[in-house]
Amino acid sequence: MNATHLLLGTAIVLEVIATMALSRSAGFTRLVPSLITILGYALALWLLTFPMRTMPTGVVYAIWGGLGVVLVTAIGWFRYGEALDAPAMMGIGLIIAGVVVINLFSSTVGH
């Protein structure tokens, strides 16, 4: 794992934290979750600019968005008991497969 991947991974984690806080901010009426949301997204987007210097924007965004969706969905399922039906689980599986294909086979990822 190189610095680019570390920055992308950190951006993903911050985006997931911000998204989970957003769901708890009650429409930005609760101070702490609202601040976590704003700071988390701001830092995530700033960190996202670094991988975009060396990787195509679409690839960075596909990895960031795809893994973000998968992680938020997993946290919602395990932590908050949010139900997933079979089509939702299949869709999440396809997202994971897409991110794996990009990371294993795309020369634009910068192994």
SULRAWO-V466393 format. One record per helix or strand of 2 or more residues. SS is the DSSP state (~ for helix, > for strand). FROM is the first residue (numbers start at 1). TO is the last residue. If there is no record, write none. Layout:
ss = (SS,SS)
from = (FROM,FROM)
to = (TO,TO)
This chain:
ss = (~,~,~,~,~)
from = (3,31,57,86,107)
to = (24,51,80,105,109)
